[in-house]
């Protein structure tokens, strides 16, 4: 404090410091500056690269909904920590953290993904991919729950999920405003994994989707979760939560 006060009030001392700078300052040459930038880039290139994909954690819900306004700010975090149910997931009863929204959106890989909305994210008629990393060194068997909604005109269609060499064709619900859940058996390998999502659509189907919504959506995803198939308690918790949210329990 005294040092700062002296710089403000002691004009003679301040003038002396300014004079020292004017007389002694030597600007860097462009060559010197360029070498410094190259040194930094060289150091960065020698460091292990960070994977661009989300590292999946068993039991964590990944939300593909838009981040609520203010969530992630100081006020949003305070609200979360003091009122655990301020923001809840689709597949869990627990409160959710802002990181679950960001990680969920990062799962969207190549494909016709639309902008996240308050309920989730639409996927266009050309389909798309969810991409992620299983960070462990061993293969793992998971139950993957995907909370989704569908364009009603496609209610008679099957949603096609491709995971590695396995193809799952599951019947869809008929609502574009309420979530249903698809369950997939996922055999994950260490490192990169993906879930490709699509439907068998005719040119007429695609044209009709564009008539309903100019974005031509197909399937919308609200959230997803991976649960270890060997963990019976975690699987039962998931089923119980879904039954409670539907008013059955």
C-alpha positions as a printed Julia matrix, in Angstrom:
249×3 Matrix{Float64}:
   0.0     0.0     0.0
   2.81    2.41    0.88
   4.51    1.68   -2.47
   1.33    2.4    -4.41
   0.64    5.5    -2.33
   4.19    6.72   -3.0
   3.74    6.36   -6.76
   0.62    8.51   -6.55
   1.78   11.18   -4.12
   5.58   11.4    -4.61
   5.74   13.14   -7.96
   9.54   13.48   -7.9
   9.99    9.74   -7.38
   7.46    8.99  -10.13
   9.24   11.34  -12.55
  12.56    9.63  -11.74
  11.09    6.21  -12.54
   9.61    7.47  -15.81
  12.97    8.97  -16.81
  14.73    5.66  -16.1
  12.27    3.88  -18.37
  12.68    6.4   -21.19
  16.48    6.23  -21.03
  16.91    2.5   -20.4
  14.07    0.79  -22.26
  15.19   -1.15  -25.31
  12.33   -2.59  -27.42
  12.57   -6.16  -28.62
  13.51   -6.65  -32.23
  11.11   -8.48  -34.53
  13.62  -11.32  -34.7
  13.76  -11.6   -30.91
   9.95  -11.57  -30.64
   9.63  -14.19  -33.38
  12.07  -16.49  -31.59
  10.05  -16.18  -28.38
   6.84  -17.15  -30.2
   8.59  -20.12  -31.8
   9.91  -21.25  -28.41
   6.36  -21.19  -26.97
   4.94  -23.09  -29.96
   7.73  -25.65  -29.74
   7.0   -26.21  -26.06
   3.28  -26.64  -26.75
   3.89  -29.11  -29.56
   6.02  -31.27  -27.28
   3.21  -31.6   -24.72
   0.71  -34.47  -24.94
  -2.29  -33.37  -26.98
  -5.65  -33.18  -25.23
  -8.35  -35.4   -26.66
 -11.16  -33.39  -28.29
 -13.73  -35.93  -27.1
 -15.64  -36.24  -23.84
 -14.33  -38.92  -21.49
 -17.35  -40.97  -20.48
 -18.05  -41.6   -16.79
 -20.45  -44.31  -15.68
 -23.58  -42.92  -14.0
 -23.08  -39.34  -15.22
 -25.95  -37.83  -17.2
 -24.93  -35.87  -20.28
 -27.43  -33.16  -21.19
 -27.87  -32.03  -24.77
 -30.13  -29.2   -23.66
 -29.15  -25.56  -23.95
 -27.45  -24.19  -20.83
 -30.04  -22.29  -18.71
 -29.44  -18.54  -18.72
 -27.22  -17.54  -15.83
 -26.24  -21.13  -15.02
 -22.49  -21.37  -14.7
 -22.29  -17.8   -13.45
 -21.72  -17.12   -9.77
 -25.48  -16.85   -9.19
 -26.19  -20.05  -11.11
 -23.59  -22.04   -9.2
 -24.81  -20.68   -5.86
 -28.35  -21.69   -6.78
 -27.16  -25.17   -7.66
 -25.2   -25.72   -4.48
 -27.89  -24.33   -2.19
 -30.9   -25.84   -3.96
 -29.76  -29.19   -5.28
 -32.88  -29.65   -7.38
 -32.69  -26.23   -9.05
 -31.8   -27.96  -12.32
 -32.48  -31.66  -12.64
 -31.64  -34.17  -15.31
 -33.99  -36.17  -17.49
 -32.65  -39.56  -16.43
 -31.77  -38.73  -12.8
 -33.47  -37.07   -9.84
 -30.28  -35.38   -8.71
 -29.36  -31.78   -9.41
 -27.01  -31.29  -12.35
 -23.9   -29.17  -12.8
 -23.17  -26.83  -15.67
 -20.38  -29.14  -16.89
 -22.98  -31.78  -17.73
 -24.55  -29.39  -20.25
 -21.23  -28.56  -21.88
 -20.09  -32.19  -22.0
 -23.43  -33.24  -23.45
 -23.11  -30.74  -26.27
 -19.52  -31.87  -26.89
 -20.82  -35.39  -27.56
 -22.31  -34.15  -30.84
 -19.96  -35.2   -33.59
 -20.39  -35.14  -37.35
 -23.9   -34.87  -38.71
 -27.0   -32.73  -39.02
 -27.13  -31.5   -35.43
 -29.14  -28.34  -34.79
 -28.64  -25.66  -32.14
 -29.42  -26.79  -28.56
 -32.82  -25.76  -27.2
 -34.22  -25.66  -23.67
 -35.44  -29.29  -23.92
 -32.59  -30.8   -26.01
 -31.09  -30.89  -29.52
 -32.71  -31.92  -32.79
 -30.88  -34.11  -35.26
 -31.74  -33.58  -38.94
 -32.9   -36.19  -41.44
 -29.33  -36.88  -42.57
 -28.54  -38.32  -39.14
 -25.41  -37.86  -37.07
 -22.9   -39.29  -34.64
 -22.28  -39.11  -30.9
 -18.52  -39.33  -30.28
 -16.72  -39.98  -27.0
 -13.8   -41.7   -25.32
 -13.81  -44.56  -22.83
 -10.74  -43.64  -20.75
 -10.07  -47.01  -19.13
  -7.68  -49.65  -20.51
 -10.2   -52.49  -20.47
 -13.28  -53.1   -22.6
 -16.55  -52.31  -20.82
 -20.18  -53.34  -21.18
 -22.68  -50.55  -20.58
 -26.39  -49.94  -20.67
 -26.81  -46.67  -22.55
 -30.03  -44.75  -21.93
 -30.95  -42.07  -24.49
 -33.84  -39.72  -23.69
 -35.31  -38.58  -26.99
 -38.32  -37.17  -28.8
 -39.28  -37.64  -32.43
 -41.11  -35.81  -35.18
 -44.64  -37.32  -35.09
 -44.66  -38.08  -38.82
 -41.84  -40.56  -38.15
 -43.61  -42.37  -35.3
 -43.95  -45.53  -37.39
 -40.23  -45.57  -38.19
 -37.38  -47.28  -36.41
 -34.41  -45.41  -35.04
 -31.18  -47.1   -36.13
 -28.25  -46.95  -33.7
 -24.88  -48.3   -34.84
 -22.24  -48.93  -32.19
 -19.12  -50.52  -33.6
 -20.3   -53.61  -35.48
 -23.63  -53.78  -33.6
 -26.81  -52.33  -35.09
 -29.89  -51.64  -32.94
 -33.25  -50.89  -34.62
 -35.7   -49.56  -32.05
 -39.31  -48.46  -32.46
 -39.92  -44.75  -31.81
 -42.58  -42.98  -29.77
 -45.05  -40.59  -31.39
 -44.4   -37.35  -29.47
 -42.33  -34.3   -30.35
 -42.97  -32.69  -26.95
 -42.39  -35.48  -24.44
 -39.29  -37.59  -23.92
 -39.15  -41.34  -24.28
 -36.1   -43.48  -23.61
 -34.2   -45.95  -25.75
 -31.92  -48.48  -24.06
 -28.85  -49.75  -25.89
 -26.3   -52.35  -24.98
 -22.94  -50.73  -25.63
 -19.69  -52.66  -25.73
 -17.05  -49.94  -25.44
 -13.4   -50.28  -26.34
 -10.57  -48.31  -24.74
 -10.22  -44.95  -26.46
 -12.52  -43.64  -29.17
 -16.13  -44.86  -29.52
 -19.17  -43.58  -31.38
 -22.91  -44.08  -31.74
 -24.28  -43.41  -35.22
 -27.95  -42.42  -35.35
 -30.19  -42.56  -38.39
 -33.45  -43.71  -39.97
 -34.4   -45.29  -43.26
 -36.09  -42.31  -44.93
 -37.37  -41.82  -48.45
 -37.04  -38.54  -50.37
 -40.74  -37.99  -49.61
 -40.07  -38.45  -45.88
 -37.33  -35.84  -46.02
 -39.54  -33.39  -47.9
 -42.36  -33.87  -45.38
 -40.0   -33.22  -42.47
 -39.0   -29.91  -44.05
 -42.69  -28.99  -44.4
 -43.24  -29.58  -40.68
 -40.07  -27.67  -39.7
 -37.76  -25.85  -42.1
 -34.79  -27.47  -40.33
 -36.07  -30.92  -41.38
 -35.55  -32.55  -37.96
 -35.75  -36.28  -37.42
 -34.93  -37.16  -33.83
 -34.23  -34.95  -30.83
 -32.05  -35.96  -27.88
 -32.47  -34.5   -24.41
 -29.81  -36.43  -22.54
 -27.96  -39.72  -22.28
 -26.29  -41.81  -19.62
 -24.0   -44.83  -19.49
 -24.51  -47.33  -16.66
 -22.23  -50.28  -15.98
 -24.27  -53.4   -16.8
 -22.57  -55.25  -13.94
 -23.78  -52.62  -11.45
 -27.27  -53.88  -10.62
 -27.94  -51.08   -8.11
 -27.16  -48.36  -10.65
 -29.39  -49.99  -13.26
 -32.28  -50.29  -10.79
 -31.84  -46.64   -9.78
 -32.16  -45.62  -13.42
 -35.31  -47.69  -13.97
 -36.84  -46.43  -10.71
 -36.17  -42.81  -11.65
 -37.87  -43.2   -15.02
 -40.91  -44.87  -13.43
 -41.16  -42.09  -10.83
 -40.95  -39.36  -13.47
 -43.81  -41.04  -15.34
 -45.9   -41.16  -12.15
 -45.93  -44.94  -11.99
 -44.18  -45.14   -8.61
